[in-house]
């Protein structure tokens, strides 16, 4: 029972850190373009050729 004195504040603190990280990601627009990454995976452009032209 004495361990609950330590574990409950630690759990609340870790939950607060998780909530703060989630709110920070919302504020910075991490979830704005959910479909863009999925379409970029299917893109057929060859990135190697594009990089060789820059040299």
N, C-alpha and C positions, 0 to 999 in steps of 0.2 A: 504494500500500500504506500510505503514511503517513496517508491520509485515514481509514482504518479505525480508527485510534486515536481519532479524534474521533466518527465516525459510530456506532460500536457503543455507547458510553455514552449518546449522545443518543437512540438508538433504545430502549435499555433504560429510560431515564428517561421517555420518552414512553409506552412500554408500561405502566410503573408508574403513571403518572398516569391512563391509561385504566382500568386495573384498580381503582385507588382510587376513581374516579368510579363505576364499575359497582357496587362493594361499597357505596359510600355510598347509591346509589339503591336497592339491595336492602334496606339497613338502614332507610331511610325509607319503605318500602312503596310504591314507585313501580309495582311489578308485581302488586299485590294484586288489583286489580279490572280484569282485562283485557276483560271483556265489558260493563262498565258504560258505557264511552265509546261503544261500538258501538250500544248501545240508546238512549243519549241523542241520538245523531244522528237516529234515526228517530222521536223524540218529536214529536208534532204540536202541542203546546201553543204558543200564541202568546206569546212573551216580551214583545212590545211592549205588549200589553193588560195584562199583569201589572205592568209597570213604571208604566203610567199610573195604575193604581189606588193606587199608593203616594204619589202627590203630593197 
